[in-house]
Amino acid sequence: MSRGFTLVEILVAVAILAVALAATTRAAGIATDATLETRHRLLATWAAENRVAELRARRIYPNTGSTQYSAEQAGLALTVVEAVSDTPNPTIRRVDLAVSDAKDPGRVLARLTAYVAQ
């Protein structure tokens, strides 16, 4: 006499499989979100580094104060807040950059501090 699986055994197996698939789907979603966040932070850091490189390459000695401007990096719209302040050495200025997603300016993705000489 051959014995097969009962309906209860099959339902238990399907329930276990459903829980495992749900956990896998959630883990994949979290990994995707983390990858996107890392990409945005990397692009924001590049935008800040590009601004510092531009100041140094063009030998720009920025005026003290704060300015805000838009930038785009790899298709991501960014908002950059640039705060320039004096240092004890009158020939050097401190440049603080805060880069955020243009869609959510309150969420800063990257901060960078650099020093620019006259």
C-alpha positions in Angstrom: 0.0 0.0 0.0 1.5 3.3 -1.1 1.1 6.2 1.2 1.1 9.8 0.0 1.1 13.2 1.8 -2.0 14.3 3.6 -3.7 17.6 2.9 -2.5 18.9 6.3 1.1 18.0 5.6 0.9 19.8 2.2 -0.7 22.9 3.8 2.1 23.1 6.5 4.8 22.8 3.8 3.1 25.5 1.7 2.9 27.8 4.8 6.6 27.3 5.6 7.5 28.1 2.0 5.3 31.2 2.0 7.0 32.5 5.2 10.4 31.8 3.7 9.6 33.6 0.5 8.1 36.6 2.3 11.3 36.9 4.4 13.5 36.7 1.2 11.4 39.4 -0.5 11.7 41.7 2.5 15.5 41.2 2.7 15.8 41.9 -1.1 13.8 45.1 -0.6 16.0 46.3 2.2 19.1 45.5 0.2 17.8 47.5 -2.7 16.9 50.5 -0.5 20.4 50.4 1.1 22.0 50.3 -2.4 20.0 53.3 -3.5 20.9 55.2 -0.4 24.6 54.4 -0.8 24.4 55.6 -4.4 22.8 58.9 -3.5 25.4 59.5 -0.7 28.3 58.7 -3.1 26.9 61.1 -5.8 26.5 63.8 -3.2 30.1 63.3 -2.0 31.3 63.6 -5.6 29.3 66.8 -6.1 31.0 68.3 -3.0 34.4 67.1 -4.1 33.8 68.6 -7.6 33.1 72.0 -6.1 36.3 71.9 -4.0 38.3 70.8 -7.1 36.7 73.7 -9.1 37.6 76.3 -6.4 41.2 75.0 -6.4 41.6 74.6 -10.1 40.3 78.1 -10.9 42.1 79.6 -8.0 38.9 81.0 -6.6 39.2 82.6 -3.2 35.5 82.7 -2.2 33.9 85.4 -0.2 32.8 84.6 3.3 29.1 83.9 3.8 26.7 81.2 2.8 25.3 80.4 -0.6 22.9 77.7 -1.9 22.8 76.4 -5.4 21.6 73.4 -7.4 23.8 70.7 -8.8 23.2 67.5 -10.7 25.3 64.4 -10.5 24.5 61.3 -12.7 20.9 62.5 -13.1 20.4 63.1 -9.4 19.2 66.6 -8.6 21.1 68.0 -5.5 21.0 71.1 -3.4 24.4 72.3 -2.1 24.8 74.7 0.8 28.3 76.3 0.8 29.4 78.2 3.9 32.7 80.0 3.7 34.4 81.4 6.8 37.7 83.0 7.7 40.5 81.1 9.5 43.2 82.5 11.8 45.4 82.7 8.7 44.1 85.5 6.5 45.2 83.8 3.3 43.1 80.6 3.9 39.3 80.2 3.9 37.3 77.3 5.3 34.6 76.0 3.0 31.9 73.8 4.5 29.7 72.0 2.0 26.4 70.2 2.8 24.8 68.4 -0.1 21.2 67.1 0.1 18.7 65.6 -2.2 16.8 68.4 -4.0 13.5 66.6 -3.3 14.2 66.6 0.5 16.6 69.4 1.3 16.4 68.7 5.0 18.1 65.3 4.6 21.8 66.0 4.2 23.5 63.2 2.2 27.1 64.4 2.5 29.2 67.0 4.3 32.7 68.1 3.3 35.1 70.6 4.8 37.9 72.0 2.7 40.4 74.8 3.0 41.2 77.1 0.1 44.3 79.3 -0.1 44.6 82.7 -1.7 
